[in-house]
Amino acid sequence: MEYIIKKNYKLDDCVKIFENNHKNFVFDKNSITDPTYTKFVLVDTCDKVLGYAVIYPHNDFITREEFECNYTPESNSVYIWHIIVHSDYCNRGIGKIINNAIKNEYNTCPIYCAIDTTNVASMNMHLKQGFKVVKEFKQLFHGVDTNFALMKYNFE
Ligand SMILES: CC(C)(COP(=O)(O)OP(=O)(O)OC[C@H]1O[C@@H](n2cnc3c(N)ncnc32)[C@H](O)[C@@H]1OP(=O)(O)O)[C@@H](O)C(=O)NCCC(=O)NCCS
């Protein structure tokens, strides 16, 4: 199966994928339609959306997320706000393809994400994609005590 990544494409379908598989790990549905964020949308050859990522291409993501984490990202940092693959298509390498498209686009920038450490699929995917944990922190997030791993991908 061939896949294509399109930017800011079929956002209503991305909203449906959010509703299908946010798993209470992803909360900010509005970020999908907010033009501040860049969306990487993966479609198949029939133009069906199977997954997407929301990118916040600025370095003030720690304050924007209201993270209680003492860390200063580099000025050119970008942040994966969230990434979701439709539940029918998980574990087929789609998350990896979206991740690689993000790396290709921002190939001179440190790329960050913050993962709930109980989210095994996302932790595994990012670790296997070369992200490294740079900070761990714990806080109340959407009413739940959450352990986060702040992860970074760097081309160096
Ligand atoms: C996290 C998520 C995007 C991964 O997408 P995916 O398309 O299923 O991932 P891939 O098939 O590309 O897998 C990438 C790697 O992660 C591993 N992985 C994926 N799902 C896994 C799971 N449930 N348990 C363990 N490892 C898993 C795969 O084994 C694969 O490793 P490999 O490179 O050695 O083959 C998907 O599970 C999802 O949408 N989860 C719900 C939403 C979410 O939690 N998003 C992340 C919050 S930021």
The ligand as an SDF file (V2000), in Angstrom:
LIG
                    3D

 48 50  0  0  0  0  0  0  0  0999 V2000
    0.9010    5.8600   19.0470 C   0  0  0  0  0  0  0  0  0  0  0  0
    0.3520    5.5650   17.6580 C   0  0  0  0  0  0  0  0  0  0  0  0
    0.2320    6.8850   16.8680 C   0  0  0  0  0  0  0  0  0  0  0  0
    1.3350    4.6050   16.9520 C   0  0  0  0  0  0  0  0  0  0  0  0
    0.9490    4.4980   15.5760 O   0  0  0  0  0  0  0  0  0  0  0  0
    1.0870    3.1270   14.7720 P   0  0  0  0  0  0  0  0  0  0  0  0
    0.8170    3.4190   13.3530 O   0  0  0  0  0  0  0  0  0  0  0  0
    0.2610    2.0740   15.3990 O   0  0  0  0  0  0  0  0  0  0  0  0
    2.6250    2.7970   15.0180 O   0  0  0  0  0  0  0  0  0  0  0  0
    3.5760    1.9740   14.0340 P   0  0  0  0  0  0  0  0  0  0  0  0
    2.8120    0.8220   13.4560 O   0  0  0  0  0  0  0  0  0  0  0  0
    4.2270    2.9180   13.0510 O   0  0  0  0  0  0  0  0  0  0  0  0
    4.6480    1.4170   15.0550 O   0  0  0  0  0  0  0  0  0  0  0  0
    5.8940    2.0580   15.2940 C   0  0  0  0  0  0  0  0  0  0  0  0
    6.6550    1.2480   16.3100 C   0  0  0  0  0  0  0  0  0  0  0  0
    5.9780    1.3330   17.5800 O   0  0  0  0  0  0  0  0  0  0  0  0
    5.6500    0.0420   18.0700 C   0  0  0  0  0  0  0  0  0  0  0  0
    4.2700    0.0010   18.5780 N   0  0  0  0  0  0  0  0  0  0  0  0
    3.1630    0.5130   17.9840 C   0  0  0  0  0  0  0  0  0  0  0  0
    2.0600    0.2110   18.7080 N   0  0  0  0  0  0  0  0  0  0  0  0
    2.4930   -0.5120   19.7760 C   0  0  0  0  0  0  0  0  0  0  0  0
    1.8310   -1.1200   20.8780 C   0  0  0  0  0  0  0  0  0  0  0  0
    0.4890   -1.0550   21.0180 N   0  0  0  0  0  0  0  0  0  0  0  0
    2.5810   -1.7690   21.8150 N   0  0  0  0  0  0  0  0  0  0  0  0
    3.9240   -1.8530   21.6710 C   0  0  0  0  0  0  0  0  0  0  0  0
    4.6160   -1.2870   20.6240 N   0  0  0  0  0  0  0  0  0  0  0  0
    3.8990   -0.6390   19.6930 C   0  0  0  0  0  0  0  0  0  0  0  0
    5.6920   -0.8800   16.8630 C   0  0  0  0  0  0  0  0  0  0  0  0
    6.0580   -2.1740   17.2540 O   0  0  0  0  0  0  0  0  0  0  0  0
    6.6920   -0.2390   15.9330 C   0  0  0  0  0  0  0  0  0  0  0  0
    7.9860   -0.7390   16.1890 O   0  0  0  0  0  0  0  0  0  0  0  0
    8.9120   -1.3110   14.9810 P   0  0  0  0  0  0  0  0  0  0  0  0
    9.4480   -0.0710   14.3260 O   0  0  0  0  0  0  0  0  0  0  0  0
    9.9570   -2.0960   15.6800 O   0  0  0  0  0  0  0  0  0  0  0  0
    8.0310   -2.1080   14.0880 O   0  0  0  0  0  0  0  0  0  0  0  0
   -1.0440    4.8420   17.7340 C   0  0  0  0  0  0  0  0  0  0  0  0
   -0.9280    3.7280   18.5880 O   0  0  0  0  0  0  0  0  0  0  0  0
   -2.1830    5.7250   18.2390 C   0  0  0  0  0  0  0  0  0  0  0  0
   -2.8440    6.4110   17.4490 O   0  0  0  0  0  0  0  0  0  0  0  0
   -2.4440    5.7160   19.5720 N   0  0  0  0  0  0  0  0  0  0  0  0
   -3.5520    6.4320   20.1870 C   0  0  0  0  0  0  0  0  0  0  0  0
   -3.3090    7.9330   20.2470 C   0  0  0  0  0  0  0  0  0  0  0  0
   -2.0310    8.2480   21.0080 C   0  0  0  0  0  0  0  0  0  0  0  0
   -1.8100    7.7740   22.1080 O   0  0  0  0  0  0  0  0  0  0  0  0
   -1.1950    9.1120   20.3860 N   0  0  0  0  0  0  0  0  0  0  0  0
    0.0830    9.5140   20.9610 C   0  0  0  0  0  0  0  0  0  0  0  0
   -0.1030   10.6390   21.8910 C   0  0  0  0  0  0  0  0  0  0  0  0
    1.0030   11.9800   21.4580 S   0  0  0  0  0  0  0  0  0  0  0  0
  1  2  1  0
  2  3  1  0
  2  4  1  0
  2 36  1  0
  4  5  1  0
  5  6  1  0
  6  7  2  0
  6  8  1  0
  6  9  1  0
  9 10  1  0
 10 11  2  0
 10 12  1  0
 10 13  1  0
 13 14  1  0
 14 15  1  0
 15 16  1  0
 15 30  1  0
 16 17  1  0
 17 18  1  0
 17 28  1  0
 18 19  1  0
 18 27  1  0
 19 20  2  0
 20 21  1  0
 21 22  1  0
 21 27  2  0
 22 23  1  0
 22 24  2  0
 24 25  1  0
 25 26  2  0
 26 27  1  0
 28 29  1  0
 28 30  1  0
 30 31  1  0
 31 32  1  0
 32 33  2  0
 32 34  1  0
 32 35  1  0
 36 37  1  0
 36 38  1  0
 38 39  2  0
 38 40  1  0
 40 41  1  0
 41 42  1  0
 42 43  1  0
 43 44  2  0
 43 45  1  0
 45 46  1  0
 46 47  1  0
 47 48  1  0
M  END
$$$$
